[in-house]
Amino acid sequence: MEDFLVLEIPAFKPHYKRWKKYGYKNPVEKSNLKDILEESTGGYCMYCYSRIRVDGKLYANLEHAIEKSNSDKLIECIPDIGLSCSVCNQTFKRIGEQKRKIPQKIIDQYEKSSRCSIE
């Protein structure tokens, strides 16, 4: 008989507050974004599900699911940003950044049609 470990990872669905601003570049908006993402993940990395808060300190990075190098619009595209541990952030960044490069035709289409707003 095989031994299996089943880990149930909940869907991370942030509930953004309409009266708060979230962003990647502005320090206050970045802090708001980290807070809401930590709350929605229950304090776990979105990739490996390890704890990102240890002894009261947050060990996490904001991570763009679709590389921000693909389009300037992705830098501040809040629905594209998640929270990951430092190890996963650096691992995925190094391993796949060039592999995840999107063709220019798709980038152009995205930039024309995107409003990139919080749903």
Secondary structure, 3 states (H helix, E strand, C coil): CCCCCCCCCCCCCCCCCCCCCCCCCCHHHHHHHHHHHHHHHCCECCCCCCECEECCEECCEEEECCCHHHCHHHCCCHHHEEEECHHHHHHHHHHHCCCCCCCHHHHHHHHHHCCCCCC
